[in-house]
Amino acid sequence: MLISPALAQGAAAAPGGGMESFILIGLMFVVLYFLMIRPQMKRAKEHKTMIEALQKGDEVVTAGGLLGRISRINENYVTLEIADRVEIQVQRPAVQLVLPKGTIKNI
């Protein structure tokens, strides 16, 4: 009644209409994977490698922005010296960045 017969017949007569939409959805998932998922997995792998390679004496920045030198390290925690005789403990994954040696001068 509200749809003209020509439009209704034209939509049903289009060959492969359902398959094209599946291809389009599949293409969107592929693009999403390469633009979002894959780079995130790469960053996570790099961060895990960096966390495993931490050593005593490394100068690091934590997720909260604290800057310090690693004085002790164990399986789950890192002890950072953030000032002269001031030490804090943070979880290893909280370390965001390892700085080049000599960046911290006054600790």
N, C-alpha and C positions, 0 to 999 in steps of 0.2 A: 504494500500500500504506500509506504513512504519511500521505498527504494524503487527506482525505476527498473524495469525488467532488463534493460541493456546493461546497467551496472552490475546487477546480480549475475547475469550470464557471463560477463567479461571476467569477473573475479574467479569464477569456477572454471572457466575455459583456459586460463593461463597455465601452460604446462610447467611443471617443476616449481611451483610457487612455494610448496612446503619445504623442498630440499634447499632452496636458496636461503631461506631463513635459518636453517640449521648450519649452513656453511657460514653465514654472516655471524652467527653466535659463536661458532668455533673460531673464526678469525678474530673476533673480539677477545676471546680467552687467550689466544696466542699472543696478541699484542699486549694484553695485560700482563702476561707472564714475562715477556721480555722487557717491559718498561717498569714494572713494579716488583714482582716477586723475585726474579733472578738477581737484580742488583742488591736487594735486601739480604738475600741468602749469601751473596758474596761478601757484603760488609760484615755479616755475623760471623762468617768463617775467618775473615781477617782479624776481627776482634778477639775471637777465641784463640787464634794463633799468638796474638800479641800478649794475651793474658797468661798463656802457658809459658811464654819466653821471659817473663819478668824475673829480674835478679836483684840481689841486694846491691844498693848503690844507684839504681836507676832513678832518674828524676821523672816524676809523673804528675799528671793533672787528673783529678777525680771528677766524677759526674757532677758533684756539687761545686766545682771550681777551685778546690783546694790544691795548692801546689806544694809538693814535698819530695823528699828523697826516701827511698825504701831502706829501712834499717833492719827489719826482720820480715820474713815471709814464710808462710806455711801453706797448707793445702787449700784453706778457705779464706784466709785473711792476710792482709798486708799491713804492716806497721809503718806509718809514714812519720818522718821527722819533719815537722812543718816550721819549727823555729828551734833555737838553741835549747836542747833538753826538753822539748815539747813534742810528744809523740801521740799519734792517734791511730786507731785501728779502723780499717775499712775492708769491706768485702772485696775480693779480687775483681769481680765483674764491674765494680764501681770505678775502676781505673779506666779512663777514656783515652789517654794519650801518653805516650812515652816521649819525653823531651830529649834533645841532644845533650850529651854530657857537658857540664859547665854552664848550663842555663841558669841554675840557681847558684848565686854567689855567696849569700850571707847566712847560710844555715850552718 
